Amino acid sequence: MWIGWIEFDILLGDVHSLKEKRSVVRPLLAELKRRFDVSVAEVGDHEQYRRTQLGAGLVAADRAHLVEVLTAVERFVAALPELELLSARQRELRSDD
């Protein structure tokens, strides 16, 4: 069994309040869940309205599938015009490590 996750540091575009931030982040989290069947959450920068840190995680039977899904998630987030992806950190672990 393989466990993998990816963390994103994101700069949001034209956002001027925490309420506006939520209106960008919540639909993004829902779309990632729907499209890629991963677990996602906002994991940092909760009080900053122009920055957010998101995490997505996945459990898979083989490493190739895990890397494929996490790479697709990263490409999707990087292509969104309403935000700027500052960094992405990906990690995979085998369950017997």
C-alpha positions as CSV (number, residue, x, y, z in Angstrom):
1,M,0.0,0.0,0.0
2,W,1.2,3.5,-0.9
3,I,0.3,6.7,0.9
4,G,0.9,10.0,-0.8
5,W,0.2,13.7,-0.3
6,I,0.9,17.0,-1.9
7,E,1.0,20.4,-0.2
8,F,0.4,23.7,-2.0
9,D,1.4,27.2,-1.1
10,I,-1.0,29.5,-3.0
11,L,-1.3,33.2,-3.5
12,L,-4.9,34.1,-4.2
13,G,-5.8,36.7,-6.8
14,D,-8.2,39.6,-6.3
15,V,-9.3,38.7,-2.7
16,H,-9.8,41.3,-0.1
17,S,-11.3,39.5,2.9
18,L,-11.5,36.1,4.5
19,K,-15.1,35.8,3.2
20,E,-13.8,36.2,-0.4
21,K,-11.0,33.8,0.3
22,R,-13.6,31.1,1.4
23,S,-15.5,31.8,-1.8
24,V,-12.4,30.8,-3.8
25,V,-11.0,28.0,-1.6
26,R,-14.2,26.0,-0.9
27,P,-15.2,25.4,-4.5
28,L,-11.5,24.5,-5.3
29,L,-11.5,21.9,-2.5
30,A,-14.8,20.5,-3.7
31,E,-13.6,20.3,-7.3
32,L,-10.4,18.5,-6.3
33,K,-12.4,16.0,-4.3
34,R,-14.9,15.4,-7.2
35,R,-12.4,15.3,-10.1
36,F,-9.5,13.3,-8.5
37,D,-11.2,11.4,-5.6
38,V,-8.6,12.7,-3.1
39,S,-8.9,13.9,0.5
40,V,-8.3,17.7,0.6
41,A,-8.2,20.4,3.2
42,E,-6.9,23.9,3.9
43,V,-3.9,23.2,6.1
44,G,-2.4,26.6,6.8
45,D,-2.5,30.4,6.5
46,H,-6.1,30.4,7.8
47,E,-6.1,34.0,8.9
48,Q,-4.4,35.5,5.8
49,Y,-6.9,36.4,3.1
50,R,-4.5,36.4,0.1
51,R,-2.6,33.2,1.0
52,T,-3.6,29.6,1.6
53,Q,-2.0,26.3,2.1
54,L,-3.9,23.3,0.8
55,G,-3.1,19.6,1.2
56,A,-4.4,16.6,-0.8
57,G,-3.9,13.0,0.2
58,L,-4.4,9.6,-1.4
59,V,-3.9,5.9,-0.6
60,A,-3.3,3.6,-3.6
61,A,-2.3,0.0,-4.2
62,D,0.7,1.0,-6.4
63,R,3.1,3.9,-6.6
64,A,2.6,4.6,-10.3
65,H,-1.1,5.3,-9.8
66,L,-0.4,7.5,-6.7
67,V,2.2,9.6,-8.6
68,E,-0.1,9.9,-11.6
69,V,-3.0,11.3,-9.5
70,L,-0.9,13.6,-7.4
71,T,0.8,15.0,-10.5
72,A,-2.6,15.6,-12.2
73,V,-3.8,17.4,-9.1
74,E,-0.7,19.6,-9.2
75,R,-1.2,20.4,-12.9
76,F,-4.9,21.2,-12.3
77,V,-4.1,23.7,-9.5
78,A,-1.2,25.3,-11.4
79,A,-3.4,25.9,-14.4
80,L,-6.1,27.9,-12.5
81,P,-6.0,31.5,-13.5
82,E,-7.5,32.9,-10.3
83,L,-4.5,31.9,-8.2
84,E,-0.7,31.7,-8.3
85,L,0.9,28.4,-7.2
86,L,4.0,29.4,-5.2
87,S,5.2,25.9,-4.4
88,A,4.1,22.3,-4.3
89,R,5.7,19.6,-2.2
90,Q,4.9,16.0,-2.9
91,R,5.7,12.9,-0.8
92,E,5.0,9.2,-1.1
93,L,5.5,6.5,1.5
94,R,5.1,2.7,1.4
95,S,3.1,1.3,4.2
96,D,5.9,-0.9,5.4
97,D,8.5,2.0,5.6
